[in-house]
Amino acid sequence: MGTFARTLEDFFTTHGLALPTDQAEQLAAGRRKRRVDAVPELLRPAVAAFDVSRMRAQERARRAGTRPRSNLTLEAALATMRDLAVFLTAQRGKSDWALVDVHDVEAFLATLPKGRKRRLTVLRQFFGFARSQHLVLVDPTRGLTAKETNGYQGRTLTLDQQRELFRRWTCDGEVHPHEALLGMLALLHGASSSEVRMLQVTDIDPAARTVRLGKRPHPVPLDPASWTVLQGCLAHRAAWPTENPHVMVTKGTKAGRSPASTAYLSHVLDDCGFPPRMIRGTRMVNLVNTMDPKLVAAAFGMDPEATLIYLADRVDPGRMPVGTNSGAG
């Protein structure tokens, strides 16, 4: 579906003149099919059956009113199974799921240590399904653990890097307004790409200089620098002849009402050299390790357990009393 067709769909559905098309579902089905087709032929039928069973589970969850797995989750699982199948065929010389053992699974997980927990979850689901269908006799993932170390393992910015980015987004007039907005909200307010992507003009309170971000229970007060950057982004938006309610408007969304794509947001910060997750992670680590994680969770609208992943496994020497041995427990 092209831009013009999406614009017509937005118009007719907004005014109650037509029902939304299944364009998004068709695209998701195509992405899943490409992942299944990339699985080596002898291992493909089991992965295809696994995909069908998960799609049925998604439909049942929708009818029951519970939370179904998103298309993104389903596609990521198929990508993991594709990678495992290719690994088994190319590296382990196996073309039958019944021959897979715990050593094969461990070797596969070792190829991407940071993704061990996520991948192991998918493999457990697949082999549980395969065992129920009598495709395997023994579940090779049984007894395996994520073995994740304590403390936050993601990369963070140094103070000098944070200062450099702050100057870039507040002083450099050549920086794109979208980059400045996403960067500043992530750096100072711990905003995720999704929160910035879904931010609408009606979420802004000019009198109080606050914005509503995502599921946060309270409006977020903006400092003068962040407010200036937001105004620059709104000025950029005003140059477009658009009725799109979102703050971030692109060439592809100016004629409709949908937010900017996830892919667009993932590349907005390419010019600054740091990904959004790294910038946001820096802020979250600082907040969680200097405040009560429960307070941070309450402010961000997160589950209390979600903030615990940002607990660092070390103490900043600058916060230690003078003369204190940093190695003492």
N, C-alpha and C positions, 0 to 999 in steps of 0.2 A: 504494500500500500504506500503510495507516494504522499508528499506533503499536502497536495491539493485534496486528495481523498480523505486524509486524516482531518483536514480542516472542515470539510463537509460533514464528516462523522461527528466532530465536536459540536458543530452548529446544530445539527438535527437532534442529537441526543440531549444537548443542553436544553433545547426548547421542547423536549418531549415528543418530537415528531418521528423518532425512530429509536430502535433498540441498538445498543452497541454491537459491533461486529465481534467475531472471535479472532481478530487479527493477532492479538497477543498470544492466544493459545496455539494458533497455527505456527507462529514463529517458534514458540517453545517446543512444539512437537518436532519441528524441523531440526532444532538444535539437538534434541535427544536422539533423533534418528541418526544424525551424523556421528554422534559419540558411539552409538551401538554399532554402526557400520564400520567404525575404525577398530573394533575388537577382532582379533584373529578369528578366522572362520570356524574352527573347531570349538572355540570357547564362546562363540557369539550367541548360540541359542539360549544358554542359561542366563546371560546378561539381558537378553531381550525379554525373557520371561520375568526376570527380576523387575525390569522397568514396567512391564504390564501390571504386575502385582502392586507396585507402588502407586501407579496411576489409579488403580481401583481403590486403594486405601485413601488417596487424596479425594476422590469423588465421594467416598463414604463419609469422610470427615466433613466435607462441605454440606452434605445432606443432613448430617447430625448436628451441624452448627458448632462443631469444635474447630480447633486450629489445624487446618491441613498443611502439609509440607508445601513450601513455595516451589515454583518452577525452578528457581535458582538452586535450591537445595537438591532437587531431583537431578538437575543437570550436573551439579558438582559431584554427586554420587556416581553417576554414570562415567564421568571423566576419571574418577578414581578407579573404577572397575576396568575401564579401557587401559589405563596405565598399568594396572596389575596384570591384565591379560597379555599385554605386549611384553612386559617384563618376564613373565613366566615362559613365554614362547622364545624370546630372544636370549635371555640370560640363564634360564634354568632348564631349557629344553623340554618343557612339559606342555602338552596340548589337551589335557583332560583335568577337569576340576577335581576329580576323585584322587588324583595323584599329588595334589598340593598338600604340603605339610607345614608345620610351624616354622621350620627353618626357611622355607620359601617366603612366608609372610614376614618374618623378621628381616630378611634380606631386602624385601621390598620397602618396608617401613624405614630402613636405614638409609635409603636413597634420598629421603626428605625428612630429616629429623624434626624440623619445626612443625611439620604437618602430621606427626605421628598420631596424636590424639584424634584429629579429624578423620584421618584415613582409617584408623583402627575402628572407629565407630561405624563407618560404611562397610568395612570388611565383615564385621560381626553381623550386621544386618543381612548382608548377602549370603554368608555361609549359613546363617540361621535359616534363611529361605531355602538355600540349596539342600540342606539336610531335611527340611520338611518335605521337599520334593524328591527325596531319595537320589539326589545327584551326587552327594558325598555321604560317606558313612561316619566320618569324624569331622568335627568342626576344628580346623587348624588354628583358629583365633582363641580357642578356649584356654584360659589361664594367662593370656597376654595382658599386660598392663600398659598404660600410657607412659609411665616412668617419667613424668614431667618434673623438672626441678622446681623447687620453691622460688618464689620471687618473679618479678617481671623480667621477661627475656627479650622483649622487643627493643629496637634501637630508639634512642632519644637524642635530642639536640643538646649541644653544649650551650653555655650561656652566651658565648661569642656568636654562635650560629643564630641563636634566638635574637640577639641584638641586630645582627645583620639583616635578618628577615624583617624585623620590625621596621628598620630604616627603609628597606626596599618597598614595603607596602604602604608606608606613610609619606615617603619623600620622593619616590621615583614616579614621575608623571607618565612614563612610558609603559608602566605595568598595566595589564588589562584589569579593569574593575572587578571582574569575576575572580581572578586570581587573588587580588587584594582582599576581597570580602571573605572568601573561603579560608585564606591563610590567617587573617586576623581573628576571625571567629574561632578557628581551631587553636591558634596559639594562645589567645588570652581567655577564651571562654569554653575551651574543650568541646567545641561543636563538631559533630560528625558530618561527613559529606552528605548523608541523607537528610540531616536537619537543615543544612543550608540549601540543599536541592529543593526541599519542600516548603521553604520559607516563602510566605506570601506577603503582599503589600499590606493586607489587612492585619497581619500579625505585628505590625510596627505601630508603636504609640509615640508620636512625635512630641507630645507634651511631656511625657515622663521619660522619653528617650530609652525605651525598652523594646525588646522583641520577644516573641514567643517562639521557642525552639523545640520542635519535636513534641515529646511527651512530658517535657519538664512541667512540673505543677505550678510554677510561678514565672512571671515574665523576667527576662534577663536584662538587668541594667547595663547599658553600654557606656564605656569610658569615652572621652572625647575623640581619641584616635579611631576607635572602632566606629563611632557614630559618623565621623567624617568619611571613612571608607564606605560605609553603607550609603551615605548620601551620594557619593561618586557612582556607586553601582545603580542607584535609582535614576541618576541623571543619564547614565548610559542606556537604561531601559526606556526612559522617556523619549529617546531619539528614535525608537522603533514605533511604527504605527500598529500597536498591539492592544488586545484586550486580555491577554494572558495575565492571570492574577499573581503569578510568581515573580519574585524579585529577580531571579536569574532567567533571562529570556535569550534564546539563541535563534539563529536563522531558521532552524528546524521547528521551533516551537512558537515563534512570534505570531503565526496565523491561527494557532489553536489555543487550548487551555491546559495542556499537559505540562508537567515540569520538564526541565532539561534531563537528558538521558543520564543514566548511571555511568555510561562510558565517557560522556563528556566531562562529568565531574572528576572522573579518575585521571584525566589528563590536564585539568585546569592548572595544576601546580607544577607541571613539567618544567617550565622555564626557571623556577626557583631552585630546582634540583632536589627537593625533598617531597616524599609522598604525604598525602593528608593524614594517613594513619600514624606516621612517625611524629608529625607535628602535634596531633591531638594526644597521642600517647605521652608525649613530653609533659603536657599540661596536666593530664590525669595522674601521672606518676607523682608530680609535684603536689597536687591537691591531696591525694590519698595519703601520702607519706608525711604531710604536715598538718592534716586535719583528721578528724574521726571519719573513717570510711563510710560509716552509716549516715553521717551528715552529707557527705558527697553524694551518696546514693539517693538520699531524699531530695537534694537540690537538682539532680540530673534526671529524676524519675526512673532510676534504675533499681534492680533488685539488689539488696545488700550484698549478696554473694558476688555480684558482677564486678563490684569495685575492688574486691580482694585480689584480682589478678594483677592489679597495678601496684601491689605492695612490692617494694624493692627488697632484694636480699642483702643489702649493704646499707651502711650509714654514711651519709654525706659528711666528710671530715670537717667541712665548714660549720656543721651544726654541733660538733663535739666540743665540750668545754676545753679550754686551754690546758694542756698537760695531761689530758685523759688518754689512755692507751686505747686506740681504736680497735685493737684486736681483742679487748676484754669482752667477755660475754656479759 
